[in-house]
Amino acid sequence: MDSEEKRKSVSAVKGLLLQSLKVKLRDGRWIIGRFECLDSSMNLLLSSAEEHAPVEPEVLVEELESKLEQTQIDDTKTDTNPVSQVSHEVEYERRRVGLVIIPGDQIDSVFRTDQRSVASTISSCFI
């Protein structure tokens, strides 16, 4: 990458400063927050961040067991299938984390919150 391309890449990343980003981590979590900083190791610093973690399968099993128990107690609803009452989609648990540093090697993808990918813009600064 020549110096002109690098300057354009750095300028593009600077244009993302203070924008809301959605970062997908390799372990399946999402971090959503305001882009504050990027270092030479591609570690991202986000402020006002929220973590969205997939609900563990054990939680879904507990929910299913609870529905089964409820069905057994309430015999009047014979056509109720407790499995159909449990969501099959991935559910996320949300928590506020505030200021967070995301290690660059843990980042799977990066999007603006309007769903446009910016991973190539960020990584182009270091190629």
KOLPADO-170002 format. One record per atom (N, C-alpha, C): residue number from 1; residue in one letter; atom name; x, y, z. Coordinates in pm, whole numbers, always signed. Last residue first. Example, Ala and Ser with C-alpha at 12.3 -4.5 7.8 and 13.67 -1.06 7.14 Angstrom:
2
<i:2&aa:S&at:N&east:+1285&north:-225&up:+708>
<i:2&aa:S&at:CA&east:+1367&north:-106&up:+714>
<i:2&aa:S&at:C&east:+1290&north:+3&up:+787>
<i:1&aa:A&at:N&east:+1319&north:-569&up:+780>
<i:1&aa:A&at:CA&east:+1230&north:-450&up:+780>
<i:1&aa:A&at:C&east:+1320&north:-330&up:+780>
END
This chain:
127
<i:127&aa:I&at:N&east:-255&north:-260&up:+643>
<i:127&aa:I&at:CA&east:-203&north:-349&up:+537>
<i:127&aa:I&at:C&east:-87&north:-282&up:+468>
<i:126&aa:F&at:N&east:-379&north:-96&up:+819>
<i:126&aa:F&at:CA&east:-264&north:-169&up:+867>
<i:126&aa:F&at:C&east:-204&north:-264&up:+764>
<i:125&aa:C&at:N&east:-601&north:+18&up:+709>
<i:125&aa:C&at:CA&east:-504&north:+108&up:+771>
<i:125&aa:C&at:C&east:-373&north:+37&up:+804>
<i:124&aa:S&at:N&east:-769&north:-186&up:+637>
<i:124&aa:S&at:CA&east:-685&north:-127&up:+533>
<i:124&aa:S&at:C&east:-581&north:-31&up:+589>
<i:123&aa:S&at:N&east:-929&north:-244&up:+856>
<i:123&aa:S&at:CA&east:-810&north:-327&up:+834>
<i:123&aa:S&at:C&east:-718&north:-267&up:+728>
<i:122&aa:I&at:N&east:-1132&north:-47&up:+826>
<i:122&aa:I&at:CA&east:-1044&north:-49&up:+943>
<i:122&aa:I&at:C&east:-917&north:-125&up:+914>
<i:121&aa:T&at:N&east:-1245&north:-116&up:+579>
<i:121&aa:T&at:CA&east:-1194&north:+20&up:+601>
<i:121&aa:T&at:C&east:-1095&north:+21&up:+717>
<i:120&aa:S&at:N&east:-1331&north:-375&up:+625>
<i:120&aa:S&at:CA&east:-1225&north:-353&up:+527>
<i:120&aa:S&at:C&east:-1165&north:-214&up:+542>
<i:119&aa:A&at:N&east:-1532&north:-330&up:+819>
<i:119&aa:A&at:CA&east:-1413&north:-408&up:+853>
<i:119&aa:A&at:C&east:-1300&north:-382&up:+754>
<i:118&aa:V&at:N&east:-1770&north:-214&up:+783>
<i:118&aa:V&at:CA&east:-1656&north:-123&up:+782>
<i:118&aa:V&at:C&east:-1527&north:-197&up:+812>
<i:117&aa:S&at:N&east:-2086&north:-273&up:+636>
<i:117&aa:S&at:CA&east:-1961&north:-329&up:+687>
<i:117&aa:S&at:C&east:-1850&north:-224&up:+677>
<i:116&aa:R&at:N&east:-2385&north:-132&up:+743>
<i:116&aa:R&at:CA&east:-2281&north:-131&up:+641>
<i:116&aa:R&at:C&east:-2151&north:-178&up:+703>
<i:115&aa:Q&at:N&east:-2584&north:-117&up:+941>
<i:115&aa:Q&at:CA&east:-2554&north:-246&up:+881>
<i:115&aa:Q&at:C&east:-2454&north:-242&up:+766>
<i:114&aa:D&at:N&east:-2603&north:+105&up:+1091>
<i:114&aa:D&at:CA&east:-2694&north:+100&up:+977>
<i:114&aa:D&at:C&east:-2664&north:-22&up:+889>
<i:113&aa:T&at:N&east:-2396&north:+80&up:+1266>
<i:113&aa:T&at:CA&east:-2527&north:+32&up:+1312>
<i:113&aa:T&at:C&east:-2631&north:+39&up:+1202>
<i:112&aa:R&at:N&east:-2128&north:-55&up:+1079>
<i:112&aa:R&at:CA&east:-2195&north:+61&up:+1135>
<i:112&aa:R&at:C&east:-2331&north:+13&up:+1176>
<i:111&aa:F&at:N&east:-1953&north:-352&up:+1179>
<i:111&aa:F&at:CA&east:-2055&north:-285&up:+1098>
<i:111&aa:F&at:C&east:-2089&north:-151&up:+1163>
<i:110&aa:V&at:N&east:-1713&north:-604&up:+1166>
<i:110&aa:V&at:CA&east:-1748&north:-472&up:+1220>
<i:110&aa:V&at:C&east:-1846&north:-406&up:+1123>
<i:109&aa:S&at:N&east:-1626&north:-938&up:+1273>
<i:109&aa:S&at:CA&east:-1670&north:-841&up:+1173>
<i:109&aa:S&at:C&east:-1712&north:-712&up:+1243>
<i:108&aa:D&at:N&east:-1463&north:-1057&up:+1471>
<i:108&aa:D&at:CA&east:-1503&north:-1132&up:+1353>
<i:108&aa:D&at:C&east:-1544&north:-1037&up:+1240>
<i:107&aa:I&at:N&east:-1209&north:-1001&up:+1700>
<i:107&aa:I&at:CA&east:-1311&north:-938&up:+1615>
<i:107&aa:I&at:C&east:-1336&north:-1024&up:+1492>
<i:106&aa:Q&at:N&east:-997&north:-1087&up:+1842>
<i:106&aa:Q&at:CA&east:-1128&north:-1144&up:+1879>
<i:106&aa:Q&at:C&east:-1241&north:-1091&up:+1791>
<i:105&aa:D&at:N&east:-775&north:-943&up:+1772>
<i:105&aa:D&at:CA&east:-779&north:-1084&up:+1729>
<i:105&aa:D&at:C&east:-911&north:-1153&up:+1766>
<i:104&aa:G&at:N&east:-820&north:-693&up:+1892>
<i:104&aa:G&at:CA&east:-833&north:-709&up:+1749>
<i:104&aa:G&at:C&east:-844&north:-853&up:+1703>
<i:103&aa:P&at:N&east:-1011&north:-671&up:+2188>
<i:103&aa:P&at:CA&east:-886&north:-715&up:+2124>
<i:103&aa:P&at:C&east:-909&north:-743&up:+1975>
<i:102&aa:I&at:N&east:-1181&north:-392&up:+2279>
<i:102&aa:I&at:CA&east:-1202&north:-521&up:+2214>
<i:102&aa:I&at:C&east:-1073&north:-560&up:+2145>
<i:101&aa:I&at:N&east:-1249&north:-220&up:+2566>
<i:101&aa:I&at:CA&east:-1145&north:-243&up:+2466>
<i:101&aa:I&at:C&east:-1168&north:-382&up:+2410>
<i:100&aa:V&at:N&east:-1517&north:-9&up:+2670>
<i:100&aa:V&at:CA&east:-1464&north:-144&up:+2648>
<i:100&aa:V&at:C&east:-1355&north:-142&up:+2541>
<i:99&aa:L&at:N&east:-1732&north:+158&up:+2885>
<i:99&aa:L&at:CA&east:-1610&north:+170&up:+2805>
<i:99&aa:L&at:C&east:-1546&north:+33&up:+2792>
<i:98&aa:G&at:N&east:-2032&north:-6&up:+2923>
<i:98&aa:G&at:CA&east:-1967&north:+124&up:+2928>
<i:98&aa:G&at:C&east:-1851&north:+134&up:+2831>
<i:97&aa:V&at:N&east:-2190&north:-226&up:+2931>
<i:97&aa:V&at:CA&east:-2052&north:-244&up:+2975>
<i:97&aa:V&at:C&east:-1976&north:-112&up:+2978>
<i:96&aa:R&at:N&east:-2513&north:-353&up:+2983>
<i:96&aa:R&at:CA&east:-2431&north:-234&up:+2958>
<i:96&aa:R&at:C&east:-2291&north:-258&up:+3012>
<i:95&aa:R&at:N&east:-2640&north:-642&up:+2824>
<i:95&aa:R&at:CA&east:-2592&north:-574&up:+2945>
<i:95&aa:R&at:C&east:-2504&north:-457&up:+2905>
<i:94&aa:R&at:N&east:-2874&north:-880&up:+2705>
<i:94&aa:R&at:CA&east:-2809&north:-750&up:+2689>
<i:94&aa:R&at:C&east:-2761&north:-698&up:+2824>
<i:93&aa:E&at:N&east:-2883&north:-1189&up:+2552>
<i:93&aa:E&at:CA&east:-2896&north:-1119&up:+2680>
<i:93&aa:E&at:C&east:-2814&north:-992&up:+2669>
<i:92&aa:Y&at:N&east:-3056&north:-1320&up:+2277>
<i:92&aa:Y&at:CA&east:-2941&north:-1249&up:+2330>
<i:92&aa:Y&at:C&east:-2977&north:-1180&up:+2461>
<i:91&aa:E&at:N&east:-3140&north:-1627&up:+2119>
<i:91&aa:E&at:CA&east:-3179&north:-1513&up:+2201>
<i:91&aa:E&at:C&east:-3054&north:-1451&up:+2259>
<i:90&aa:V&at:N&east:-3191&north:-1778&up:+1816>
<i:90&aa:V&at:CA&east:-3091&north:-1742&up:+1915>
<i:90&aa:V&at:C&east:-3139&north:-1619&up:+1988>
<i:89&aa:E&at:N&east:-3505&north:-1951&up:+1792>
<i:89&aa:E&at:CA&east:-3409&north:-1853&up:+1746>
<i:89&aa:E&at:C&east:-3309&north:-1825&up:+1856>
<i:88&aa:H&at:N&east:-3690&north:-2101&up:+1911>
<i:88&aa:H&at:CA&east:-3580&north:-2174&up:+1849>
<i:88&aa:H&at:C&east:-3476&north:-2078&up:+1792>
<i:87&aa:S&at:N&east:-3863&north:-2055&up:+2216>
<i:87&aa:S&at:CA&east:-3808&north:-1995&up:+2095>
<i:87&aa:S&at:C&east:-3691&north:-2078&up:+2042>
<i:86&aa:V&at:N&east:-4112&north:-2270&up:+2319>
<i:86&aa:V&at:CA&east:-3977&north:-2223&up:+2344>
<i:86&aa:V&at:C&east:-3920&north:-2173&up:+2213>
<i:85&aa:Q&at:N&east:-4348&north:-2377&up:+2239>
<i:85&aa:Q&at:CA&east:-4357&north:-2252&up:+2315>
<i:85&aa:Q&at:C&east:-4219&north:-2194&up:+2346>
<i:84&aa:S&at:N&east:-4297&north:-2618&up:+2127>
<i:84&aa:S&at:CA&east:-4331&north:-2509&up:+2035>
<i:84&aa:S&at:C&east:-4338&north:-2375&up:+2106>
<i:83&aa:V&at:N&east:-4265&north:-2769&up:+2356>
<i:83&aa:V&at:CA&east:-4147&north:-2742&up:+2273>
<i:83&aa:V&at:C&east:-4176&north:-2626&up:+2179>
<i:82&aa:P&at:N&east:-4523&north:-2803&up:+2458>
<i:82&aa:P&at:CA&east:-4431&north:-2712&up:+2526>
<i:82&aa:P&at:C&east:-4307&north:-2679&up:+2444>
<i:81&aa:N&at:N&east:-4817&north:-2797&up:+2292>
<i:81&aa:N&at:CA&east:-4685&north:-2858&up:+2280>
<i:81&aa:N&at:C&east:-4584&north:-2764&up:+2344>
<i:80&aa:T&at:N&east:-5146&north:-2851&up:+2370>
<i:80&aa:T&at:CA&east:-5035&north:-2759&up:+2388>
<i:80&aa:T&at:C&east:-4903&north:-2835&up:+2384>
<i:79&aa:D&at:N&east:-5374&north:-3003&up:+2372>
<i:79&aa:D&at:CA&east:-5309&north:-2982&up:+2243>
<i:79&aa:D&at:C&east:-5193&north:-2883&up:+2251>
<i:78&aa:T&at:N&east:-5472&north:-3006&up:+2634>
<i:78&aa:T&at:CA&east:-5414&north:-3129&up:+2579>
<i:78&aa:T&at:C&east:-5340&north:-3107&up:+2448>
<i:77&aa:K&at:N&east:-5517&north:-2838&up:+2889>
<i:77&aa:K&at:CA&east:-5468&north:-2798&up:+2756>
<i:77&aa:K&at:C&east:-5397&north:-2918&up:+2694>
<i:76&aa:T&at:N&east:-5571&north:-2952&up:+3132>
<i:76&aa:T&at:CA&east:-5684&north:-2911&up:+3050>
<i:76&aa:T&at:C&east:-5642&north:-2873&up:+2908>
<i:75&aa:D&at:N&east:-5358&north:-3003&up:+3295>
<i:75&aa:D&at:CA&east:-5400&north:-3110&up:+3204>
<i:75&aa:D&at:C&east:-5509&north:-3065&up:+3107>
<i:74&aa:D&at:N&east:-5116&north:-2847&up:+3426>
<i:74&aa:D&at:CA&east:-5240&north:-2800&up:+3364>
<i:74&aa:D&at:C&east:-5284&north:-2898&up:+3257>
<i:73&aa:I&at:N&east:-4892&north:-2995&up:+3495>
<i:73&aa:I&at:CA&east:-4980&north:-2945&up:+3601>
<i:73&aa:I&at:C&east:-5116&north:-2908&up:+3544>
<i:72&aa:Q&at:N&east:-4771&north:-3040&up:+3251>
<i:72&aa:Q&at:CA&east:-4814&north:-3154&up:+3331>
<i:72&aa:Q&at:C&east:-4911&north:-3112&up:+3441>
<i:71&aa:T&at:N&east:-4715&north:-2779&up:+3174>
<i:71&aa:T&at:CA&east:-4808&north:-2858&up:+3093>
<i:71&aa:T&at:C&east:-4861&north:-2976&up:+3173>
<i:70&aa:Q&at:N&east:-4524&north:-2712&up:+3365>
<i:70&aa:Q&at:CA&east:-4649&north:-2636&up:+3360>
<i:70&aa:Q&at:C&east:-4755&north:-2714&up:+3283>
<i:69&aa:E&at:N&east:-4319&north:-2886&up:+3293>
<i:69&aa:E&at:CA&east:-4380&north:-2897&up:+3425>
<i:69&aa:E&at:C&east:-4516&north:-2829&up:+3425>
<i:68&aa:L&at:N&east:-4260&north:-2782&up:+3037>
<i:68&aa:L&at:CA&east:-4307&north:-2919&up:+3051>
<i:68&aa:L&at:C&east:-4378&north:-2939&up:+3185>
<i:67&aa:K&at:N&east:-4167&north:-2526&up:+3103>
<i:67&aa:K&at:CA&east:-4289&north:-2539&up:+3022>
<i:67&aa:K&at:C&east:-4347&north:-2679&up:+3034>
<i:66&aa:S&at:N&east:-3936&north:-2602&up:+3245>
<i:66&aa:S&at:CA&east:-4041&north:-2527&up:+3313>
<i:66&aa:S&at:C&east:-4173&north:-2538&up:+3237>
<i:65&aa:E&at:N&east:-3790&north:-2720&up:+3039>
<i:65&aa:E&at:CA&east:-3833&north:-2801&up:+3154>
<i:65&aa:E&at:C&east:-3946&north:-2733&up:+3230>
<i:64&aa:L&at:N&east:-3748&north:-2491&up:+2879>
<i:64&aa:L&at:CA&east:-3826&north:-2603&up:+2827>
<i:64&aa:L&at:C&east:-3878&north:-2691&up:+2941>
<i:63&aa:E&at:N&east:-3584&north:-2342&up:+3051>
<i:63&aa:E&at:CA&east:-3712&north:-2286&up:+3007>
<i:63&aa:E&at:C&east:-3803&north:-2397&up:+2956>
<i:62&aa:E&at:N&east:-3366&north:-2514&up:+3072>
<i:62&aa:E&at:CA&east:-3442&north:-2482&up:+3192>
<i:62&aa:E&at:C&east:-3580&north:-2426&up:+3155>
<i:61&aa:V&at:N&east:-3282&north:-2499&up:+2806>
<i:61&aa:V&at:CA&east:-3326&north:-2628&up:+2860>
<i:61&aa:V&at:C&east:-3410&north:-2604&up:+2985>
<i:60&aa:L&at:N&east:-3203&north:-2231&up:+2792>
<i:60&aa:L&at:CA&east:-3314&north:-2276&up:+2709>
<i:60&aa:L&at:C&east:-3369&north:-2409&up:+2758>
<i:59&aa:V&at:N&east:-2989&north:-2242&up:+2969>
<i:59&aa:V&at:CA&east:-3102&north:-2155&up:+3001>
<i:59&aa:V&at:C&east:-3224&north:-2198&up:+2920>
<i:58&aa:E&at:N&east:-2816&north:-2408&up:+2832>
<i:58&aa:E&at:CA&east:-2870&north:-2453&up:+2961>
<i:58&aa:E&at:C&east:-2992&north:-2370&up:+3001>
<i:57&aa:P&at:N&east:-2733&north:-2256&up:+2610>
<i:57&aa:P&at:CA&east:-2830&north:-2364&up:+2591>
<i:57&aa:P&at:C&east:-2892&north:-2414&up:+2721>
<i:56&aa:E&at:N&east:-2722&north:-1902&up:+2688>
<i:56&aa:E&at:CA&east:-2663&north:-2036&up:+2692>
<i:56&aa:E&at:C&east:-2769&north:-2143&up:+2673>
<i:55&aa:V&at:N&east:-2790&north:-1642&up:+2468>
<i:55&aa:V&at:CA&east:-2834&north:-1713&up:+2587>
<i:55&aa:V&at:C&east:-2779&north:-1856&up:+2579>
<i:54&aa:P&at:N&east:-2527&north:-1441&up:+2340>
<i:54&aa:P&at:CA&east:-2629&north:-1543&up:+2319>
<i:54&aa:P&at:C&east:-2662&north:-1613&up:+2450>
<i:53&aa:A&at:N&east:-2499&north:-1100&up:+2441>
<i:53&aa:A&at:CA&east:-2445&north:-1236&up:+2446>
<i:53&aa:A&at:C&east:-2555&north:-1337&up:+2422>
<i:52&aa:H&at:N&east:-2416&north:-793&up:+2382>
<i:52&aa:H&at:CA&east:-2530&north:-878&up:+2350>
<i:52&aa:H&at:C&east:-2476&north:-1019&up:+2337>
<i:51&aa:E&at:N&east:-2312&north:-511&up:+2559>
<i:51&aa:E&at:CA&east:-2279&north:-645&up:+2514>
<i:51&aa:E&at:C&east:-2409&north:-721&up:+2492>
<i:50&aa:E&at:N&east:-2273&north:-171&up:+2482>
<i:50&aa:E&at:CA&east:-2360&north:-277&up:+2533>
<i:50&aa:E&at:C&east:-2312&north:-409&up:+2475>
<i:49&aa:A&at:N&east:-2094&north:+136&up:+2556>
<i:49&aa:A&at:CA&east:-2112&north:+7&up:+2489>
<i:49&aa:A&at:C&east:-2210&north:-84&up:+2562>
<i:48&aa:S&at:N&east:-1986&north:+391&up:+2578>
<i:48&aa:S&at:CA&east:-2131&north:+371&up:+2588>
<i:48&aa:S&at:C&east:-2172&north:+238&up:+2527>
<i:47&aa:S&at:N&east:-1709&north:+336&up:+2350>
<i:47&aa:S&at:CA&east:-1770&north:+393&up:+2470>
<i:47&aa:S&at:C&east:-1921&north:+372&up:+2464>
<i:46&aa:L&at:N&east:-1449&north:+123&up:+2240>
<i:46&aa:L&at:CA&east:-1586&north:+171&up:+2224>
<i:46&aa:L&at:C&east:-1635&north:+227&up:+2356>
<i:45&aa:L&at:N&east:-1159&north:+61&up:+2077>
<i:45&aa:L&at:CA&east:-1210&north:+118&up:+2201>
<i:45&aa:L&at:C&east:-1348&north:+175&up:+2170>
<i:44&aa:L&at:N&east:-1006&north:-222&up:+1930>
<i:44&aa:L&at:CA&east:-1105&north:-114&up:+1922>
<i:44&aa:L&at:C&east:-1143&north:-68&up:+2061>
<i:43&aa:N&at:N&east:-697&north:-316&up:+1806>
<i:43&aa:N&at:CA&east:-785&north:-319&up:+1922>
<i:43&aa:N&at:C&east:-877&north:-198&up:+1911>
<i:42&aa:M&at:N&east:-504&north:-324&up:+1605>
<i:42&aa:M&at:CA&east:-646&north:-329&up:+1568>
<i:42&aa:M&at:C&east:-738&north:-354&up:+1686>
<i:41&aa:S&at:N&east:-259&north:-256&up:+1684>
<i:41&aa:S&at:CA&east:-291&north:-399&up:+1691>
<i:41&aa:S&at:C&east:-436&north:-426&up:+1654>
<i:40&aa:S&at:N&east:-257&north:+20&up:+1678>
<i:40&aa:S&at:CA&east:-186&north:-50&up:+1573>
<i:40&aa:S&at:C&east:-207&north:-201&up:+1574>
<i:39&aa:D&at:N&east:-600&north:+109&up:+1777>
<i:39&aa:D&at:CA&east:-454&north:+112&up:+1788>
<i:39&aa:D&at:C&east:-391&north:+27&up:+1679>
<i:38&aa:L&at:N&east:-867&north:+330&up:+1773>
<i:38&aa:L&at:CA&east:-814&north:+209&up:+1713>
<i:38&aa:L&at:C&east:-663&north:+216&up:+1725>
<i:37&aa:C&at:N&east:-1147&north:+482&up:+1943>
<i:37&aa:C&at:CA&east:-1004&north:+470&up:+1915>
<i:37&aa:C&at:C&east:-974&north:+335&up:+1851>
<i:36&aa:E&at:N&east:-1428&north:+507&up:+1954>
<i:36&aa:E&at:CA&east:-1343&north:+611&up:+2011>
<i:36&aa:E&at:C&east:-1199&north:+605&up:+1962>
<i:35&aa:F&at:N&east:-1749&north:+440&up:+1853>
<i:35&aa:F&at:CA&east:-1608&north:+420&up:+1818>
<i:35&aa:F&at:C&east:-1525&north:+538&up:+1866>
<i:34&aa:R&at:N&east:-1999&north:+341&up:+2072>
<i:34&aa:R&at:CA&east:-1945&north:+453&up:+1996>
<i:34&aa:R&at:C&east:-1794&north:+435&up:+1978>
<i:33&aa:G&at:N&east:-2138&north:+5&up:+2036>
<i:33&aa:G&at:CA&east:-2096&north:+125&up:+2107>
<i:33&aa:G&at:C&east:-2040&north:+230&up:+2013>
<i:32&aa:I&at:N&east:-2200&north:-329&up:+2088>
<i:32&aa:I&at:CA&east:-2247&north:-210&up:+2017>
<i:32&aa:I&at:C&east:-2208&north:-89&up:+2099>
<i:31&aa:I&at:N&east:-2091&north:-650&up:+2040>
<i:31&aa:I&at:CA&east:-2069&north:-529&up:+2120>
<i:31&aa:I&at:C&east:-2112&north:-411&up:+2034>
<i:30&aa:W&at:N&east:-2201&north:-984&up:+2050>
<i:30&aa:W&at:CA&east:-2198&north:-857&up:+1977>
<i:30&aa:W&at:C&east:-2172&north:-746&up:+2078>
<i:29&aa:R&at:N&east:-2069&north:-1321&up:+2058>
<i:29&aa:R&at:CA&east:-2125&north:-1200&up:+2121>
<i:29&aa:R&at:C&east:-2117&north:-1084&up:+2023>
<i:28&aa:G&at:N&east:-1935&north:-1526&up:+1929>
<i:28&aa:G&at:CA&east:-2078&north:-1511&up:+1906>
<i:28&aa:G&at:C&east:-2142&north:-1390&up:+1971>
<i:27&aa:D&at:N&east:-1662&north:-1533&up:+1949>
<i:27&aa:D&at:CA&east:-1737&north:-1624&up:+2036>
<i:27&aa:D&at:C&east:-1889&north:-1608&up:+2024>
<i:26&aa:R&at:N&east:-1566&north:-1331&up:+1783>
<i:26&aa:R&at:CA&east:-1552&north:-1470&up:+1739>
<i:26&aa:R&at:C&east:-1631&north:-1569&up:+1824>
<i:25&aa:L&at:N&east:-1802&north:-1058&up:+1774>
<i:25&aa:L&at:CA&east:-1684&north:-1125&up:+1825>
<i:25&aa:L&at:C&east:-1683&north:-1271&up:+1781>
<i:24&aa:K&at:N&east:-1903&north:-785&up:+1587>
<i:24&aa:K&at:CA&east:-1929&north:-926&up:+1615>
<i:24&aa:K&at:C&east:-1799&north:-991&up:+1658>
<i:23&aa:V&at:N&east:-1996&north:-464&up:+1663>
<i:23&aa:V&at:CA&east:-1881&north:-551&up:+1645>
<i:23&aa:V&at:C&east:-1920&north:-693&up:+1682>
<i:22&aa:K&at:N&east:-2123&north:-177&up:+1543>
<i:22&aa:K&at:CA&east:-2169&north:-306&up:+1592>
<i:22&aa:K&at:C&east:-2058&north:-405&up:+1559>
<i:21&aa:L&at:N&east:-2090&north:+172&up:+1621>
<i:21&aa:L&at:CA&east:-2047&north:+50&up:+1553>
<i:21&aa:L&at:C&east:-2104&north:-73&up:+1622>
<i:20&aa:S&at:N&east:-2158&north:+508&up:+1576>
<i:20&aa:S&at:CA&east:-2202&north:+387&up:+1644>
<i:20&aa:S&at:C&east:-2164&north:+265&up:+1559>
<i:19&aa:Q&at:N&east:-1884&north:+740&up:+1566>
<i:19&aa:Q&at:CA&east:-1999&north:+675&up:+1503>
<i:19&aa:Q&at:C&east:-2034&north:+549&up:+1583>
<i:18&aa:L&at:N&east:-1650&north:+840&up:+1664>
<i:18&aa:L&at:CA&east:-1772&north:+879&up:+1733>
<i:18&aa:L&at:C&east:-1899&north:+826&up:+1666>
<i:17&aa:L&at:N&east:-1490&north:+787&up:+1355>
<i:17&aa:L&at:CA&east:-1481&north:+826&up:+1495>
<i:17&aa:L&at:C&east:-1613&north:+882&up:+1545>
<i:16&aa:L&at:N&east:-1503&north:+753&up:+1085>
<i:16&aa:L&at:CA&east:-1587&north:+666&up:+1167>
<i:16&aa:L&at:C&east:-1585&north:+705&up:+1315>
<i:15&aa:G&at:N&east:-1313&north:+919&up:+983>
<i:15&aa:G&at:CA&east:-1452&north:+952&up:+956>
<i:15&aa:G&at:C&east:-1550&north:+868&up:+1036>
<i:14&aa:K&at:N&east:-1086&north:+777&up:+1043>
<i:14&aa:K&at:CA&east:-1114&north:+897&up:+1121>
<i:14&aa:K&at:C&east:-1259&north:+942&up:+1102>
<i:13&aa:V&at:N&east:-1107&north:+591&up:+837>
<i:13&aa:V&at:CA&east:-1125&north:+547&up:+976>
<i:13&aa:V&at:C&east:-1154&north:+666&up:+1066>
<i:12&aa:A&at:N&east:-1052&north:+759&up:+619>
<i:12&aa:A&at:CA&east:-1182&north:+689&up:+626>
<i:12&aa:A&at:C&east:-1210&north:+643&up:+769>
<i:11&aa:S&at:N&east:-791&north:+837&up:+678>
<i:11&aa:S&at:CA&east:-896&north:+938&up:+673>
<i:11&aa:S&at:C&east:-1035&north:+874&up:+684>
<i:10&aa:V&at:N&east:-664&north:+594&up:+648>
<i:10&aa:V&at:CA&east:-664&north:+658&up:+780>
<i:10&aa:V&at:C&east:-773&north:+764&up:+786>
<i:9&aa:S&at:N&east:-706&north:+562&up:+373>
<i:9&aa:S&at:CA&east:-760&north:+466&up:+468>
<i:9&aa:S&at:C&east:-770&north:+525&up:+608>
<i:8&aa:K&at:N&east:-564&north:+779&up:+267>
<i:8&aa:K&at:CA&east:-709&north:+770&up:+244>
<i:8&aa:K&at:C&east:-774&north:+674&up:+344>
<i:7&aa:R&at:N&east:-305&north:+707&up:+349>
<i:7&aa:R&at:CA&east:-364&north:+833&up:+397>
<i:7&aa:R&at:C&east:-515&north:+832&up:+381>
<i:6&aa:K&at:N&east:-273&north:+472&up:+203>
<i:6&aa:K&at:CA&east:-274&north:+465&up:+349>
<i:6&aa:K&at:C&east:-338&north:+592&up:+408>
<i:5&aa:E&at:N&east:-269&north:+574&up:-56>
<i:5&aa:E&at:CA&east:-375&north:+482&up:-17>
<i:5&aa:E&at:C&east:-387&north:+474&up:+134>
<i:4&aa:E&at:N&east:-33&north:+729&up:-35>
<i:4&aa:E&at:CA&east:-161&north:+794&up:-68>
<i:4&aa:E&at:C&east:-279&north:+705&up:-27>
<i:3&aa:S&at:N&east:+169&north:+543&up:+15>
<i:3&aa:S&at:CA&east:+135&north:+641&up:+119>
<i:3&aa:S&at:C&east:+2&north:+711&up:+91>
<i:2&aa:D&at:N&east:+66&north:+212&up:-97>
<i:2&aa:D&at:CA&east:+147&north:+333&up:-101>
<i:2&aa:D&at:C&east:+95&north:+436&up:-1>
<i:1&aa:M&at:N&east:+86&north:-117&up:+0>
<i:1&aa:M&at:CA&east:+0&north:+0&up:+0>
<i:1&aa:M&at:C&east:+90&north:+123&up:+0>
END
